[in-house]
Amino acid sequence: MTELVENLFRNATEHGGEDVSITVGELDDGFYVEDTGLGIPEDKQQAVFEAGYSTAKDGTGFGLTIVTQVAQAHGWSIRVADGPKDGARFEITNVEFIAE
């Protein structure tokens, strides 16, 4: 799970601009990571998970592919949506929380 969160944070900081803020929050069946960056156009929201897809000149296009692979390995689902301030929001669901 660490790799999933690290890649989402890296994605936000690399693509979100100088003043990007990142928020992590809880969902009923998972959690979300959202940023205040530039967002992802609706017609590109599925493409960002494809291997090799990148909008960065030096990007490898593997960061969000790895996020998807980690989520699937845990039996989770992931989707991208618009964040509250024009940024991107990644929702990870089907997460089983363990009470301590």
C-alpha positions as CSV (number, residue, x, y, z in Angstrom):
1,M,0.0,0.0,0.0
2,T,2.9,2.3,0.6
3,E,3.9,2.2,-3.0
4,L,0.3,3.1,-4.0
5,V,0.2,6.2,-1.8
6,E,3.8,7.3,-2.7
7,N,2.9,7.1,-6.5
8,L,-0.3,9.1,-6.0
9,F,1.6,11.8,-4.0
10,R,4.4,11.9,-6.6
11,N,1.9,12.2,-9.4
12,A,0.2,15.1,-7.6
13,T,3.5,16.9,-7.0
14,E,4.9,16.4,-10.5
15,H,1.7,17.4,-12.3
16,G,0.0,19.7,-9.9
17,G,2.0,22.8,-10.1
18,E,4.1,24.6,-7.5
19,D,1.3,25.3,-4.9
20,V,-0.4,21.9,-5.0
21,S,-2.0,20.6,-1.8
22,I,-2.8,17.0,-1.2
23,T,-5.6,15.6,1.0
24,V,-6.2,12.1,2.1
25,G,-9.6,11.1,3.5
26,E,-11.8,8.2,4.4
27,L,-14.7,6.8,2.4
28,D,-17.3,4.3,3.6
29,D,-15.4,1.5,2.0
30,G,-12.0,2.9,1.3
31,F,-10.1,6.2,1.1
32,Y,-9.2,8.9,-1.4
33,V,-6.2,11.0,-2.3
34,E,-7.0,14.3,-3.9
35,D,-5.0,17.3,-5.0
36,T,-5.6,20.9,-5.9
37,G,-3.6,20.6,-9.2
38,L,-4.7,20.9,-12.7
39,G,-7.0,17.9,-12.7
40,I,-7.5,15.3,-15.4
41,P,-9.9,15.9,-18.3
42,E,-12.8,13.5,-18.2
43,D,-11.9,12.0,-21.6
44,K,-8.4,11.1,-20.2
45,Q,-9.4,9.7,-16.8
46,Q,-9.2,6.1,-17.9
47,A,-6.2,6.5,-20.0
48,V,-4.0,7.7,-17.1
49,F,-4.0,4.1,-15.8
50,E,-2.6,2.7,-19.0
51,A,1.1,1.7,-19.1
52,G,3.1,4.3,-20.9
53,Y,0.6,7.1,-20.7
54,S,2.2,10.3,-19.5
55,T,1.7,14.0,-20.1
56,A,5.2,14.8,-18.7
57,K,8.0,15.2,-21.2
58,D,10.3,13.0,-19.2
59,G,7.5,10.7,-17.7
60,T,7.6,7.0,-18.0
61,G,3.9,6.5,-17.7
62,F,4.3,3.8,-15.0
63,G,3.3,5.6,-11.8
64,L,-0.5,5.2,-12.1
65,T,-0.2,1.8,-13.7
66,I,1.7,0.7,-10.6
67,V,-1.1,2.3,-8.5
68,T,-3.7,0.2,-10.3
69,Q,-1.6,-3.0,-10.0
70,V,-1.2,-2.5,-6.2
71,A,-4.9,-1.8,-5.8
72,Q,-5.9,-4.9,-7.8
73,A,-3.4,-7.1,-5.9
74,H,-5.3,-6.1,-2.7
75,G,-8.7,-6.7,-4.3
76,W,-9.4,-3.0,-4.3
77,S,-10.9,-0.8,-7.0
78,I,-9.6,2.6,-8.1
79,R,-11.1,5.4,-10.0
80,V,-10.2,8.9,-10.8
81,A,-12.7,11.8,-10.5
82,D,-12.5,15.6,-10.3
83,G,-11.2,17.0,-7.1
84,P,-13.2,19.7,-5.3
85,K,-10.9,22.5,-6.5
86,D,-10.3,21.5,-10.1
87,G,-7.6,18.9,-9.1
88,A,-7.7,15.2,-9.4
89,R,-9.3,12.8,-6.9
90,F,-8.3,9.1,-6.8
91,E,-10.8,6.9,-4.9
92,I,-9.7,3.5,-3.7
93,T,-12.7,1.3,-2.6
94,N,-13.4,-2.2,-1.5
95,V,-10.8,-1.7,1.3
96,E,-11.4,-3.8,4.4
97,F,-10.4,-1.8,7.5
98,I,-9.2,-3.8,10.5
99,A,-10.2,-2.4,13.9
100,E,-7.3,-2.1,16.4
